[in-house]
Amino acid sequence: MQHSIYPFRPGRRQTLSLFGGAAAALGLGALAIPARAEEEEVLTEAQVLRDPDIPVAGNAAGDISIVEYFDYQCPYCRKVEPELRQVVSDDGKVRLIWKDWPILGPMSVTASRMALASRYQDKFVQAHEALISINSKLTEAKIREALAGAGVDMDRLDRDLSARANAIDTTLKRNNDQALAFDFRGTPSFIVGKFRVPGVLTKAQFAQAIADARKAAAAKK
């Protein structure tokens, strides 16, 4: 069943054309999102799809982007990870962007900050894969053990956590602002191309979302 499009609320207007006007797709709820004028600044293509502070997994030169807003303590994020990675690998032309949205407590924030700090030694993807694979309640000891096992230089990480604290916190705030502007209700939530797709998807649903995003992009050329 197709989900209804979000109604406009008083004093609000549709977001930038990048994500506005999307018909519901897949029966999964790709929705047109209303946004306050001040929210538009965090919903630009540059900020959402091409944030220079977040490394790209998959094919950096791909024609379709998938953005996932996730939390390292979210069991649904862990569940969907293998499906998402397999689809991206099979397709070969998808840019995958993981956006830390640590909403499940202080340890989620700790994990996100450490993962983002690892990018300064070009280990973000390895750090993400290690942390999202932890199938038990996070502790700082478990986080550090997983990162060290993924080849992260922990002494360097600690230095970057201190020296780059403002940049890391700014990235987390930007991710949070975007998730709230999109009216996401929890993790995981996705942007596929120019569609908003909240919730857990199967491999088949991801593949269909990618196909629909490509079709929509081709129709606008």
Secondary structure, 3 states (H helix, E strand, C coil): CCCCCCCCCCCCEECCCCCCCCCCCCCCCCCCCEECHHHHHHHCHHHHHCCCCCCCEECCCCCEEEEEEECCCCHHHHHHHHHHHHHHHHHCCEEEEEEECCCCCHHHHHHHHHHHHHHHHCCHHHHHHHHHCCCCCCCHHHHHHHHHHCCCCHHHHHHHHHHCHHHHHHHHHHHHHHHHHCCCCCCCEEEECCEEEECCCCHHHHHHHHHHHHHHHHHCC
